[in-house]
């Protein structure tokens, strides 16, 4: 399949471009990331219309084909070129990009690392109440099989709680102490049960960059299905010390068809995934905010996901 040719010929009218997202996504799934793994010479040739390949003007970017914009953006993230731009430059650049570029970049990934450790701050509206402070968590995550260790840090909500999940042992359960009496009595509980939902609208397996990416791509397809505009509002924000390109998408119908009525997703400046999420309901109230404060690729041994680890307090 000639993915480059199919992307180069994508129509630019909004309704046509929206329909093309679904077709392009299918092409990416078949062709794989390797279709865009171009060497530096090829990438330079793609941007020969620019006098400065590291930082083309918005007008120059808008003249490139979609696949050229994607490849340029991939290279700009990896090289650190985006980090060097000021807020006004980043805003103008992303406003000039074709609406297909960010979904394509995210689809091609990688949406995370095979194994990594990260800290995140998470606010969630539960039973109509917004928390006074976020849950601040340290998370270790490994794939194949999916294994997760999460600890709630002392400066946030639910301080001291711990959870371990191992898909190879009990795919539908997790082990931990979730607060109250359970804080001194670790036990197995259903992954999506009442106890787990008491402090979050999400399962423990929803932690990480991959879930945010998956939810974004799911909504992207729904925008296509209803023929809604998919061009986001763009601004640059620094949230909890994390500087991102904040892309705000407003859905036509809100929940439950879409994840939210309005979402602001913060694109990392160096990697093709989102670092922040702000989600608003049909009533205009924010119901979720996530900031991935730091993320570091790591290799873990079995002890990292063993309740008997002496560093844990199960």
KEGU-378529 format. One record per residue: z, x, y of N, C-alpha, C in turn; residue in one letter. Coordinates in pm, whole numbers, padded with zeros to 5 digits, always signed. Atoms other than C-alpha are relative to their C-alpha. Last residue first. Layout:
N
ZXYZXYZXYa;...
! end
This chain:
314
+00005+00120+00084+05179+00128-00437+00128-00011-00084x;-00133+00060+00012+05260+00381-00168-00004-00133-00076x;-00001+00144-00025+04967+00620-00175+00139-00057-00026x;+00010+00022-00144+04973+00998-00136+00004-00147+00038x;-00131-00019-00065+05106+01036-00492-00004-00020+00151x;+00014-00111-00093+04782+00883-00631+00131+00016+00078x;-00103-00099+00028+04903+00642-00899-00011+00125+00087x;-00127+00040-00061+04700+00357-00747+00113+00101-00023x;-00102+00020+00102+04385+00552-00842+00132-00039+00067x;+00001+00144+00027+04082+00529-00613+00096-00036-00113x;+00011+00072-00128+04110+00872-00449+00005-00150-00018x;-00134+00024-00054+04236+01013-00779-00004-00080+00130x;-00052+00127+00052+03890+00973-00933+00135-00036+00061x;-00030-00006+00143+03747+01247-00711+00064-00132-00041x;-00134+00035+00046+03581+01177-00378+00015+00025-00149x;+00001+00018+00145+03284+01335-00202+00143-00022-00047x;-00095-00075+00082+03275+01284+00173-00027-00026-00147x;+00037-00004+00141+03044+01167+00452+00097+00088-00078x;+00024-00135+00049+03239+01113+00776-00042-00005-00147x;+00055+00008+00135+03263+00800+00992-00043+00139-00045x;+00052-00128+00049+03463+00745+01308-00050-00018-00143x;-00041-00105-00092+03568+00450+01524-00058+00135-00039x;-00019-00111+00091+03375+00181+01339+00025+00123+00086x;+00042-00129-00053+03432-00102+01585+00029+00106-00106x;-00018-00115+00088+03445-00460+01465-00050+00124+00072x;+00039-00123-00066+03492-00778+01668+00033+00117-00093x;-00009-00124+00074+03505-01128+01527-00045+00117+00086x;-00079+00019+00121+03555-01485+01643+00013+00128-00082x;+00019-00110+00093+03446-01461+02006+00087-00025-00124x;-00114-00089+00022+03450-01801+02168-00035+00111-00098x;+00001-00110-00095+03127-01957+02294+00114+00098-00016x;-00082+00036-00116+03191-02287+02118+00006+00110+00105x;+00074+00100-00077+02901-02226+01877+00075-00042+00126x;+00029+00128+00063+03077-01912+01760-00075-00094+00091x;-00049+00116-00073+03059-01557+01893-00042-00129-00070x;+00061+00124+00045+03027-01226+01705+00068-00121+00066x;-00073+00104-00070+03088-00876+01844-00071-00132-00032x;+00042+00140+00011+02985-00598+01609+00091-00085+00089x;-00085+00103-00058+03004-00219+01644-00062-00138-00019x;-00139-00044-00005+02879+00092+01463+00094-00110+00052x;-00079+00051-00112+02538-00035+01353+00145+00047-00010x;-00091+00108+00037+02304+00166+01131+00082-00039+00122x;+00061+00134+00001+02003+00393+01165+00093-00109-00055x;+00029+00047+00135+02196+00710+01263-00053-00143+00004x;+00048-00107+00088+02234+00929+01573-00044-00048-00139x;+00102-00080-00067+02277+00685+01863-00057+00110-00089x;-00041-00139-00009+02457+00424+01654-00112+00082+00061x;+00075-00096+00081+02334+00072+01728+00051+00141+00025x;+00007-00131-00064+02598-00167+01863-00067+00102-00090x;-00008-00106+00100+02537-00525+01755-00023+00135+00067x;+00034-00126-00065+02608-00812+01992+00027+00111-00099x;-00055-00125+00051+02594-01144+01812-00045+00116+00087x;+00042-00120-00073+02550-01497+01942+00067+00121-00062x;+00086+00052-00106+02562-01832+01763-00055+00116+00082x;-00069+00032-00125+02696-01650+01460-00099-00063+00097x;-00135-00055+00007+02610-01572+01098+00082-00037+00122x;-00005-00141-00038+02315-01807+01114+00144+00048-00006x;+00130-00056+00037+02260-02135+00931-00006+00149+00030x;-00006-00096+00111+02634-02212+00939-00135+00063-00036x;-00050+00017+00135+02665-02139+01226-00022-00143-00046x;-00136-00043+00029+02443-02097+01529+00040-00019-00145x;-00086+00108+00051+02136-02312+01591+00142+00042-00034x;+00034+00134-00050+01883-02114+01796+00098-00108-00042x;+00071+00080+00101+02043-01771+01747-00026-00141+00053x;-00052+00136-00007+02130-01547+02041-00082-00089-00093x;+00093+00101+00055+02079-01176+01971+00069-00137+00007x;-00055+00135+00012+02255-00912+02182-00108-00098-00042x;+00112+00093+00010+02167-00545+02127+00056-00140-00025x;-00045+00133+00037+02430-00295+02242-00115-00099+00009x;+00096+00091-00062+02302+00063+02240+00034-00139-00049x;+00105+00062+00080+02616+00249+02144-00100-00070+00090x;+00113+00036-00087+02886+00479+02281-00116-00048-00086x;+00126-00012+00072+03206+00475+02070-00114-00049+00089x;+00044-00139+00003+03525+00547+02269-00132+00023-00071x;-00101-00082+00069+03683+00214+02184-00045+00145-00014x;-00103+00089+00053+03358+00050+02295+00097+00083-00083x;-00092-00090+00068+03121+00245+02519+00120-00084-00040x;-00144+00019-00012+02835+00013+02602+00074+00117-00065x;-00071-00111+00065+02464+00045+02673+00149-00019+00026x;-00084-00076-00092+02270-00273+02746+00065+00113-00078x;-00037-00139+00025+01989-00467+02586+00092+00052+00110x;-00043-00056-00128+01917-00839+02551+00056+00139-00030x;-00139+00004-00045+01745-00894+02220+00016+00038+00146x;-00013-00112-00093+01385-00993+02136+00141-00003+00060x;-00083-00104+00060+01390-01210+01825+00012+00122+00091x;+00021-00127-00067+01261-01538+01963+00097+00104-00054x;-00080-00025-00119+01288-01816+01707-00031+00137+00060x;+00088-00036-00111+01012-01919+01466+00073+00025+00131x;-00003+00107-00100+01252-02102+01232-00086+00030+00122x;+00021+00131+00062+01171-01894+00923-00005-00113+00104x;+00140+00015+00034+01134-01572+01121-00029-00141-00049x;+00070+00013-00127+01479-01607+01275-00149-00023-00024x;-00018+00138-00042+01608-01667+00923-00064-00026+00137x;+00092+00084+00076+01456-01339+00805+00012-00147+00042x;+00135-00029-00049+01635-01151+01083-00102-00088-00071x;+00027+00084-00117+01961-01326+00990-00141+00022+00053x;+00002+00140+00045+01954-01172+00643-00031-00094+00116x;+00131+00023+00060+01858-00832+00789-00013-00144-00052x;+00104-00005-00104+02160-00835+01023-00136-00033-00059x;-00010+00126-00074+02397-00945+00745-00107-00008+00109x;+00047+00109+00085+02277-00661+00521+00003-00133+00074x;+00146-00009+00011+02316-00404+00799-00056-00117-00080x;+00052+00036-00133+02672-00516+00874-00152+00001-00001x;-00013+00144-00015+02753-00510+00501-00057-00046+00134x;+00101+00070+00080+02612-00159+00460+00007-00152+00018x;+00122+00021-00077+02812-00010+00749-00102-00085-00075x;+00103-00104-00002+03142-00049+00569-00124-00039+00079x;-00024-00113-00089+03388-00316+00461-00116+00099-00006x;+00084+00012-00120+03248-00632+00305+00022+00115+00097x;+00131-00060+00027+03387-00533-00037-00096-00013+00118x;-00015-00144-00019+03739-00606+00092-00134+00071-00022x;-00050-00069+00119+03634-00969+00122+00010+00149+00030x;+00090-00078+00084+03596-01115+00468+00070+00049-00126x;+00106+00090+00043+03755-01389+00678-00096+00069-00097x;+00138-00034-00035+04067-01176+00696-00096-00108-00048x;+00004-00092-00113+04448-01191+00686-00142+00038+00041x;-00108+00029-00094+04517-01491+00461-00007+00089+00123x;+00054+00068-00118+04176-01457+00295+00106-00026+00107x;+00091-00091-00069+04305-01198+00047-00050-00061+00131x;-00078-00110-00056+04602-01414-00047-00089+00095+00079x;-00077+00045-00115+04388-01724-00089+00076+00113+00066x;-00103+00102+00015+04139-01558-00321+00074-00031+00128x;+00029+00097-00104+03813-01375-00261+00102-00114-00001x;+00071-00067-00108+03889-01057-00454-00024-00093+00118x;+00144+00030-00004+04142-01239-00669-00063+00060+00124x;+00029+00130-00058+04480-01065-00687-00151-00019+00008x;+00142+00034+00003+04630-00779-00883-00018-00140+00058x;+00047+00087+00107+04979-00681-00778-00151-00016+00008x;+00146-00005+00017+05185-00445-00564-00043-00086-00119x;+00036+00033+00137+05542-00569-00511-00152+00001-00014x;-00083-00082+00088+05710-00424-00203-00033-00026-00147x;-00008-00134-00054+05451-00542+00049+00085+00093-00084x;+00098-00083+00070+05380-00841-00173+00002+00143+00052x;-00055-00042+00127+05702-00993-00049-00095+00092-00075x;-00107+00086+00047+05557-01000+00301+00060+00055-00129x;-00094+00044-00103+05235-00799+00332+00105-00094-00057x;+00067+00062-00114+04917-00747+00129+00096-00048+00109x;-00109+00076-00061+05032-00507-00139-00049-00047+00135x;-00059-00045-00123+04745-00390-00352+00122-00078+00040x;-00140-00031+00022+04509-00424-00642+00061+00046+00131x;-00043-00122-00068+04172-00593-00619+00150+00016-00021x;-00138-00010-00045+03998-00845-00841+00024+00130+00075x;-00036+00119-00076+03651-00974-00927+00143+00004+00054x;+00094+00031-00109+03491-00647-01038+00038-00118+00086x;-00019+00144-00019+03794-00534-01238-00086-00044+00118x;-00119+00043+00074+03742-00188-01387+00022-00150+00009x;+00015-00038+00141+03395-00061-01292+00117-00048-00084x;+00091+00093+00068+03402-00253-00962-00015+00030-00148x;+00085-00082+00086+03708-00057-00845-00087-00096-00083x;+00098+00079+00075+03904-00200-00553-00088+00095-00079x;+00098-00077+00076+04222-00053-00406-00090-00097-00076x;+00079+00072+00101+04429-00211-00130-00093+00099-00070x;+00100-00080+00071+04704-00081+00099-00069-00088-00105x;+00059+00064+00117+04932-00236+00360-00108+00088-00061x;-00056-00045+00127+05128-00003+00585-00059-00064-00123x;-00030-00142+00021+05063-00179+00917+00060+00026-00138x;-00017-00016+00146+04935-00536+00889+00028+00145-00038x;-00053+00113+00077+04815-00529+01255+00006+00036-00149x;+00073+00127-00001+04753-00191+01416+00072-00109-00078x;+00016+00051-00136+04925+00133+01522-00072-00135+00008x;-00123+00044-00068+05069+00214+01179-00019-00062+00137x;-00070-00107-00069+04735+00224+00990+00114-00052+00089x;-00018+00048-00135+04618-00038+00739+00093+00097+00073x;-00138-00005-00048+04501+00145+00428+00005-00046+00145x;-00021+00035-00140+04183+00081+00234+00148+00001+00033x;-00143-00008-00033+04058+00235-00092+00013-00029+00149x;-00050+00003-00138+03719+00123-00213+00151+00018+00001x;-00145-00021+00002+03509+00177-00525+00047+00013+00145x;-00067+00020-00129+03156+00050-00579+00150+00013-00019x;-00031+00140-00035+03020+00198-00900+00069-00007+00136x;+00047-00023+00137+02779+00341-00808+00106+00067-00088x;+00095+00091+00065+02905+00368-00450-00027+00045-00144x;+00092-00071+00089+03213+00525-00290-00089-00103-00069x;+00098+00085+00069+03423+00409+00003-00097+00086-00080x;+00079-00091+00082+03742+00549+00156-00093-00086-00084x;+00070+00048+00119+03880+00335+00437-00074+00115-00067x;+00064-00116+00060+04139+00400+00708-00061-00045-00131x;+00005-00031+00142+04216+00084+00899-00066+00134-00029x;+00058-00134-00005+04330-00035+01240+00006+00058-00140x;-00035-00074+00121+04384-00411+01240-00072+00134+00009x;+00084+00001+00119+04334-00513+01597+00070+00057-00122x;+00053-00134+00023+04590-00604+01862-00079-00002-00129x;-00038-00079-00117+04706-00931+02016-00050+00143-00010x;-00115-00092+00011+04514-01120+01749+00027+00076+00130x;+00054-00134-00018+04290-01421+01833+00117+00099+00002x;-00075-00096-00081+04422-01748+01691-00069+00136+00003x;+00016+00027-00142+04213-02046+01575+00067+00101+00091x;-00069+00125-00031+04338-02028+01217+00001-00027+00152x;-00047+00067+00121+04219-01668+01207+00084-00121+00039x;-00068+00124-00036+04010-01512+01485+00034-00075-00130x;+00057+00123+00056+03931-01162+01368+00081-00120+00046x;-00065+00119-00052+03977-00820+01534-00067-00121-00067x;+00058+00131+00029+03885-00504+01345+00088-00112+00055x;-00089+00097-00064+03933-00138+01434-00067-00136-00016x;+00055+00109-00079+03765+00103+01197+00112-00081+00062x;-00105+00082-00059+03827+00437+01035-00067-00109+00083x;+00015+00045-00138+03580+00597+00800+00126-00071+00046x;-00129+00044-00051+03552+00794+00480-00018-00042+00144x;-00045-00039-00133+03223+00833+00298+00137-00055+00031x;-00145+00013-00005+03034+00810-00029+00047+00052+00136x;-00041+00030+00138+02664+00753-00092+00151-00014-00015x;+00000-00119+00084+02625+00741+00289+00037-00039-00142x;-00131-00061+00015+02533+00453+00517-00014+00129-00079x;-00097+00084-00069+02244+00223+00608+00143+00054-00014x;-00103+00056+00088+01983+00486+00522+00108-00073+00078x;-00127-00066+00024+01790+00322+00661-00004+00150+00014x;+00032-00129+00061+01435+00193+00631+00125+00082-00027x;+00046+00024+00137+01551-00164+00696-00025+00132-00072x;-00117+00035+00081+01751-00057+01002-00039-00018-00146x;-00087-00118+00007+01453+00119+01159+00118-00026-00092x;+00068-00094+00087+01228-00177+01077+00084+00126-00019x;-00011+00045+00139+01476-00427+01224-00067+00096-00099x;-00137-00014+00048+01498-00204+01535+00018-00056-00141x;-00039-00140+00022+01122-00166+01578+00140+00013-00056x;-00002-00037+00141+01004-00523+01524+00064+00136-00026x;-00112+00063+00069+01104-00640+01873+00009+00035-00148x;+00044+00123+00064+00858-00381+02018+00119-00062-00075x;+00038-00003+00141+01043-00121+02222-00048-00137-00047x;+00144-00020+00016+01032-00139+02602-00044-00004-00145x;+00067+00121-00051+01379-00292+02640-00151+00010-00020x;-00011+00103+00102+01506-00015+02413-00056-00133+00047x;+00072-00036+00121+01375+00256+02645+00002-00114-00102x;+00143+00017-00027+01492+00091+02968-00083+00028-00125x;+00026+00143-00018+01847+00057+02834-00149-00026+00020x;-00009+00067+00130+01855+00412+02701-00034-00148+00012x;+00115-00042+00081+01732+00556+03031-00002-00070-00135x;+00119+00066-00055+01983+00353+03235-00124+00036-00081x;+00000+00143+00034+02273+00456+03012-00126-00070+00047x;-00105+00075-00068+02196+00829+03029-00018-00149-00030x;+00047+00092-00103+01989+01002+02763+00117-00067+00069x;+00015-00069-00128+02133+01304+02580-00046-00093+00113x;-00133-00030-00053+02263+01098+02286-00009+00059+00140x;-00057+00123-00055+01916+00956+02232+00135+00027+00065x;+00066+00033-00128+01765+01304+02196+00058-00126+00062x;-00099+00013-00106+02020+01404+01930-00059-00036+00135x;+00000-00119-00085+01753+01537+01694+00108-00004+00108x;-00036-00120+00076+01823+01284+01419+00014+00123+00088x;-00137+00010+00049+01826+00984+01652+00044+00129-00066x;-00087-00010-00116+01512+01090+01839+00148-00012-00039x;-00009-00141-00039+01330+01154+01511+00097+00019+00116x;-00067-00073+00108+01401+00805+01379+00024+00146+00040x;-00141+00033-00011+01307+00658+01718+00082+00069-00109x;-00057-00071-00114+00973+00842+01718+00150-00024+00010x;-00012-00141+00035+00901+00723+01366+00058+00081+00115x;-00105-00017+00100+00978+00363+01457+00021+00147-00032x;-00128+00018-00067+00772+00376+01776+00116+00022-00098x;-00022-00121-00080+00480+00521+01582+00133-00008+00075x;-00042-00106+00092+00511+00242+01321+00023+00131+00074x;-00136+00024+00051+00508-00020+01595+00047+00113-00090x;-00003+00104+00102+00202+00124+01771+00143-00013-00053x;+00005-00045+00138+00257+00326+02085-00003-00118-00095x;+00139-00020+00039+00166+00192+02431-00014+00044-00146x;+00061+00131+00023+00517+00047+02488-00146+00011-00043x;-00046+00056+00127+00666+00393+02443-00071-00130-00031x;+00066-00074+00108+00455+00538+02723+00038-00055-00136x;+00142+00038-00003+00565+00267+02968-00076+00070-00111x;+00019+00131+00062+00929+00318+02864-00146-00044-00005x;-00038+00109-00089+00896+00687+02952-00017-00132-00073x;+00112+00068-00065+00888+00936+02671+00050-00108+00093x;-00045+00110-00083+01201+01143+02606-00117-00065+00072x;-00142+00027+00023+01172+01405+02333+00048-00121+00079x;-00019+00071+00125+00792+01389+02325+00145-00034-00025x;-00130-00049+00046+00764+01480+02695+00037-00076-00125x;-00011-00137-00047+00405+01450+02819+00132+00063-00040x;-00111-00028-00089+00365+01143+02603+00000+00145+00043x;+00025+00064-00128+00030+01035+02463+00110+00028+00100x;+00077-00088-00086+00076+01296+02189-00035-00063+00134x;-00047+00015-00137+00354+01088+02039-00077+00087+00098x;-00016+00140-00034+00202+01025+01697+00037-00018+00146x;+00133+00058-00022+00075+01382+01679+00010-00145+00042x;+00048-00047-00130+00429+01510+01726-00135-00059+00033x;-00075+00073-00102+00552+01293+01438-00046+00041+00139x;+00053+00136-00003+00274+01429+01216+00070-00081+00109x;+00135-00005-00056+00366+01786+01303-00060-00139+00014x;-00007-00009-00145+00737+01721+01250-00138+00001+00065x;-00049-00128-00048+00684+01601+00894-00009+00005+00152x;+00105-00085-00055+00655+01234+00805+00059+00132+00045x;-00056-00136+00000+00899+01052+00579-00107+00098+00044x;-00019-00044-00137+00776+00706+00683+00057+00140+00008x;+00122+00027-00075+00622+00603+00352+00011+00048+00144x;+00089-00115+00000+00910+00777+00178-00127-00021+00079x;-00024-00081-00118+01145+00499+00281-00098+00115+00009x;-00114-00090+00002+00999+00270+00023+00008+00084+00126x;+00043-00137-00029+00650+00127-00009+00113+00099-00003x;+00094-00051+00100+00742-00191-00189-00032+00146+00023x;-00067+00001+00130+01056-00274+00009-00090+00057-00108x;-00094-00111+00005+00886-00163+00329+00067+00007-00136x;+00075-00125+00013+00591-00392+00269+00093+00119-00012x;+00049-00006+00137+00821-00685+00207-00077+00129-00024x;-00115-00030+00085+01001-00614+00533-00041+00011-00146x;-00029-00143-00010+00668-00598+00713+00115+00039-00091x;+00105-00074+00071+00567-00938+00583+00028+00149+00002x;-00015+00025+00142+00900-01092+00686-00104+00078-00080x;-00120-00070+00049+00888-00926+01026+00014-00017-00150x;+00035-00129+00059+00527-01040+01076+00121+00075-00052x;+00048+00022+00137+00627-01399+01125-00026+00132-00069x;-00111+00048+00082+00833-01291+01422-00042-00022-00144x;-00083-00114+00038+00550-01083+01564+00115-00043-00089x;+00071-00073+00105+00316-01382+01559+00084+00117-00049x;-00005+00079+00122+00565-01599+01745-00073+00069-00114x;-00131+00017+00060+00628-01328+02002-00001-00076-00131x;-00053+00123-00055+00263-01226+02063+00131-00031-00072x;-00106-00023-00095+00223-00861+01961+00052-00126+00067x;+00023+00069-00126+00022-00891+01642+00119+00015+00091x;-00083+00117-00018+00082-00625+01372-00028-00064+00136x;+00080+00117-00037-00218-00396+01326+00084-00125+00023x;+00079-00028-00120-00033-00067+01333-00073-00124+00049x;-00085+00007-00118+00225-00202+01091-00080+00020+00127x;-00046+00137-00017-00027-00283+00820+00086-00013+00124x;+00109+00084-00049-00207+00048+00868+00048-00142+00026x;+00032-00038-00137+00110+00248+00839-00108-00090+00058x;-00097+00059-00090+00221+00056+00531-00031+00031+00144x;+00007-00078-00123-00096+00139+00341+00090-00064+00104x;+00000+00085-00120+00000+00000+00000+00000+00088+00124x;
! end
